[in-house]
Amino acid sequence: MRNLLLIVSICSITFPFIARSQDAQNATGWKNELQTGINFNQSSFSSNWKAGGVNALAISGFINGKAELKQETYSFTNDLQLLYGNVQNETQGLRKTADRIFFDSRYGYNLSKHWSVFASVNFQTQFDAGYEYIKEKDAAGNETGVEIATRISGFMSPGYLTQALGMEYKPVDYFSAQFGVGALRQSFVLDQTLYDVKQKDELYGVKKGDKIRNQTVFQFVANFDKEIMKNLVLKARYMGIADYEKLNGQGIVHRLDANITAKVNKYINVNLAGVLLYDADQDADVQYSQVMALGILYTFGGSK
């Protein structure tokens, strides 16, 4: 919850600055946009509700910022996404539902109408500790109903930093594909206590005691961002990373982020977000997450 308050505090500090600096931005050629909002879900039941149910309240706060400069021969784009949320269940207490820090900065130099060379930096991690919940078993192997929380992740544990050089193809404004033929990727596990908790000598591809793993990889990124129907926006981002030393199925990381936003009015929206992830360094199986929420959205900027 303290991280949600941190996001709200950042909003209150940033908004006045954006408003004051808008005139200055108009003169520079930059197109800046800042979106912030709160998504929430709530359910409650009377004590004699025969269909059953658990009282719950889920709240998440987010900030999406984008600064883009487009000139005749080059472009410079910066994208920041901050997301954090918790759910309070009556029977389970406070648990995290969303947690992400994402930053992407890309410079492109145009070679033709649709092709350019680019250099980019991408950073991803999370704010808070993540836990795995396993039901306790008795001596006979039967579940007791008591859940044990085990810490499995945290800030910069894991964290990923990727620097890439390559070619970008952008046939239309709402779609682009990047081929990072020369990319360096660093994986971080700074919290060394996680190795003892999980009783492993390697976590997220990083060996115990190293804290950082360096890789030379090929990176492919495809972005789609379009209003597919009136007041219905689809945003999707696929990222594939292949380690040049392990060009096989297990050596390739696949991640797909998809978000559909339906605008009810200027401030209210319904949001459906999903993530598909395959990373053999994290788990042998495909991971997925899905969140649907009603939220309040406010946008600053958006014009040159």
Secondary structure, 3 states (H helix, E strand, C coil): CHHHHHHHHHHHHHHHHHHHHHHHHHCCCEEEEEEEEEEEEEECCCCCCCCCCCCEEEEEEEEEEEEEEECCCEEEEEEEEEEEEEEEECCCEEEEEEEEEEEEEEEEEECCCCEEEEEEEEEEECCCCEEEEEEEECCCCCEEEEEEEEEEEECCECEEEEEEEEEEEEEECCEEEEEEEEEEEEEECCCCHHHHHHCCCEECCEECCCCEEEEEEEEEEEEEEEEEECCEEEEEEEEEEEECCCCCHHHEEEEEEEEEEEECCCCEEEEEEEEEEECCCCCCCCEEEEEEEEEEEEEEECCC
